[in-house]
Amino acid sequence: MTKLIILFTLLIFSSCISFKELEFKGMNGYEMGKLSGSEVSFTLKPIVYNPNIYALKVKKSVLDLEVEGKNFGKIYLEKKISAKGRKMAELQVPLRIELESGAMLKAMPLMLKDSVRVVLKGDLKGGMLVFSKKFPVEFDKKISPKMLNPFKKP
């Protein structure tokens, strides 16, 4: 009975916990991984500040990828990442893109543009200790296709 009361209390507190979002401070580049068929692997190196007093963890997640309003596939966060509390840090974020069929053909004319609109949508699952929560994400940014060239170092 005591265990049930503790579990119930934890569930109530987990819905009340509020997290401050990580603050994006910059990008320290990326490393290209595997390019095979319809999959691309790479690691982003964002610099972030965690304003919370506790470490935040982002668990494996899946986001939809749109470029110029067209569905290009899904982005998978390959492993859990953690940001220590009240610290600035460069994170290693391993990602894998699973491209839709025909995505490479859709990408060809976009490579000639100066900038393209990239949208990531979905839910990220994150939290602290035993408390976790799904956060809806809609990242919308214009980027230069030239920075995505896998043969150039950032």
C-alpha positions as CSV (number, residue, x, y, z in Angstrom):
1,M,0.0,0.0,0.0
2,T,2.9,2.4,0.9
3,K,4.5,1.7,-2.5
4,L,1.2,2.6,-4.2
5,I,0.9,5.9,-2.4
6,I,4.5,6.8,-3.3
7,L,3.9,6.0,-6.9
8,F,0.7,8.0,-7.0
9,T,2.5,11.0,-5.4
10,L,5.3,10.8,-8.0
11,L,2.7,10.8,-10.8
12,I,1.0,13.8,-9.4
13,F,4.3,15.7,-9.0
14,S,5.5,14.7,-12.5
15,S,2.6,16.5,-14.1
16,C,3.3,19.6,-12.0
17,I,7.0,19.9,-12.7
18,S,7.9,22.7,-15.1
19,F,11.1,22.8,-17.1
20,K,12.7,25.8,-18.6
21,E,13.8,25.2,-22.2
22,L,17.4,24.8,-23.0
23,E,18.8,28.0,-24.5
24,F,20.5,27.6,-27.9
25,K,23.8,29.7,-27.9
26,G,25.4,28.6,-31.1
27,M,26.6,25.7,-33.3
28,N,30.0,24.2,-33.2
29,G,29.4,22.4,-36.5
30,Y,28.5,18.8,-37.4
31,E,30.1,15.5,-38.3
32,M,28.8,13.5,-41.2
33,G,28.3,9.8,-40.6
34,K,27.0,7.2,-43.0
35,L,25.2,8.0,-46.3
36,S,23.5,4.8,-47.5
37,G,20.5,4.5,-49.7
38,S,17.7,6.5,-48.1
39,E,19.5,7.1,-44.8
40,V,21.9,9.8,-43.6
41,S,23.6,9.8,-40.2
42,F,25.3,12.8,-38.7
43,T,26.1,14.4,-35.3
44,L,25.2,18.0,-34.5
45,K,27.3,19.9,-32.0
46,P,25.0,22.6,-30.6
47,I,26.1,24.8,-27.7
48,V,23.3,25.2,-25.2
49,Y,22.7,26.6,-21.7
50,N,20.5,24.7,-19.2
51,P,18.9,27.4,-16.9
52,N,17.4,24.7,-14.6
53,I,19.2,23.7,-11.4
54,Y,18.9,20.0,-12.5
55,A,20.2,18.1,-15.5
56,L,17.7,17.6,-18.3
57,K,17.6,14.6,-20.5
58,V,16.1,14.2,-24.0
59,K,15.2,10.7,-24.8
60,K,15.1,8.9,-28.2
61,S,12.6,10.7,-30.3
62,V,11.3,11.1,-33.9
63,L,10.5,14.3,-35.8
64,D,9.0,14.9,-39.2
65,L,11.2,16.7,-41.7
66,E,9.8,19.2,-44.2
67,V,11.8,21.2,-46.7
68,E,10.1,24.1,-48.6
69,G,6.7,22.6,-47.6
70,K,7.4,19.1,-48.9
71,N,7.7,16.1,-46.7
72,F,11.3,14.7,-46.8
73,G,11.2,12.0,-44.2
74,K,11.8,11.5,-40.5
75,I,14.7,12.5,-38.2
76,Y,15.5,10.1,-35.4
77,L,17.4,11.1,-32.2
78,E,19.6,8.0,-31.9
79,K,20.5,8.1,-28.2
80,K,19.6,9.9,-25.0
81,I,21.4,13.3,-24.5
82,S,21.8,15.1,-21.2
83,A,22.5,18.8,-20.3
84,K,23.8,19.5,-16.8
85,G,22.0,22.1,-14.7
86,R,23.1,25.7,-14.9
87,K,25.9,24.9,-17.3
88,M,26.9,25.9,-20.8
89,A,27.8,22.8,-22.8
90,E,28.5,21.5,-26.3
91,L,26.2,18.6,-26.8
92,Q,26.8,15.6,-29.2
93,V,23.5,15.0,-30.8
94,P,23.5,11.8,-33.0
95,L,20.8,12.0,-35.7
96,R,19.6,9.7,-38.5
97,I,17.4,10.9,-41.3
98,E,15.2,8.3,-43.0
99,L,14.3,9.9,-46.4
100,E,11.0,9.5,-48.1
101,S,11.2,7.9,-51.6
102,G,12.0,10.5,-54.1
103,A,13.4,12.9,-51.6
104,M,16.8,13.1,-53.4
105,L,15.0,14.1,-56.6
106,K,13.1,16.8,-54.7
107,A,16.4,18.1,-53.1
108,M,18.2,18.6,-56.4
109,P,16.6,21.9,-57.4
110,L,16.7,23.2,-53.8
111,M,20.6,22.9,-53.8
112,L,20.7,25.8,-56.2
113,K,18.7,28.2,-54.0
114,D,20.4,30.7,-51.6
115,S,18.1,29.5,-48.7
116,V,15.5,26.9,-48.0
117,R,12.9,26.7,-45.3
118,V,13.3,23.6,-43.0
119,V,10.6,22.6,-40.6
120,L,10.9,19.9,-37.9
121,K,7.7,18.8,-36.2
122,G,6.9,16.3,-33.6
123,D,7.2,15.5,-29.9
124,L,10.4,15.3,-27.9
125,K,10.4,13.2,-24.8
126,G,12.5,14.7,-22.0
127,G,12.7,15.3,-18.3
128,M,14.7,14.8,-15.1
129,L,15.3,11.9,-12.9
130,V,12.1,9.7,-13.0
131,F,9.9,12.6,-14.3
132,S,9.4,12.9,-18.0
133,K,7.1,14.7,-20.3
134,K,6.5,15.1,-24.1
135,F,7.2,18.5,-25.5
136,P,5.7,19.5,-28.8
137,V,8.3,20.9,-31.1
138,E,8.0,23.0,-34.3
139,F,11.4,24.2,-35.4
140,D,11.2,26.5,-38.5
141,K,14.3,28.0,-39.9
142,K,15.8,29.2,-43.2
143,I,19.2,27.7,-44.0
144,S,21.6,27.7,-46.8
145,P,21.7,24.4,-48.7
146,K,25.4,25.0,-49.2
147,M,26.1,24.3,-45.5
148,L,24.6,20.8,-45.9
149,N,27.3,19.7,-48.4
150,P,28.7,16.5,-46.8
151,F,32.1,16.9,-48.5
152,K,32.8,20.3,-46.9
153,K,33.8,20.7,-43.3
154,P,31.7,23.3,-41.4
